[in-house]
Amino acid sequence: MVSIFGIAKKGFGMLGKKKVSKTISSVKPAKNLAEKFKAKQEMFKVVDKGGYNLTPVQKGKIKREGAAEVDKIMKKHGK
């Protein structure tokens, strides 16, 4: 049988030690994510509003392709 002090003694070695990972510095954060998100949302609204005769699968395909185009344009123009 292990006493209460034995259990506390085993866990005592973990006190004060913190696991900290190195910071990733090789990948730069994307720029203007809010602006890109807003542009995509506007495009999605247009597809939903104007594509009333499309099936959900067709709308999804148009939205995916449009989102990729928005990403490409934003990346090209540095926005």
QUINORNOR-V14682 format. One line per field, one symbol per residue. phi: phi as a letter, one per 30 degrees, with the letter a starting at -180 (. if undefined). psi: psi as a letter, one per 30 degrees, with the letter a starting at -180 (. if undefined). Layout:
phi = ???
psi = ???
//
This chain:
phi = .cdddddddddddddicbcbddddcdcdddchddddddddddddddddddcdccdeddddddddddddddedddddcic
psi = kkleeeeeeeffffkfkkjklkkkffkkllkheeeeeeeeeeeeeeeeefhfglleeeeeeeeeeeeeeeeeeeeegg.
//
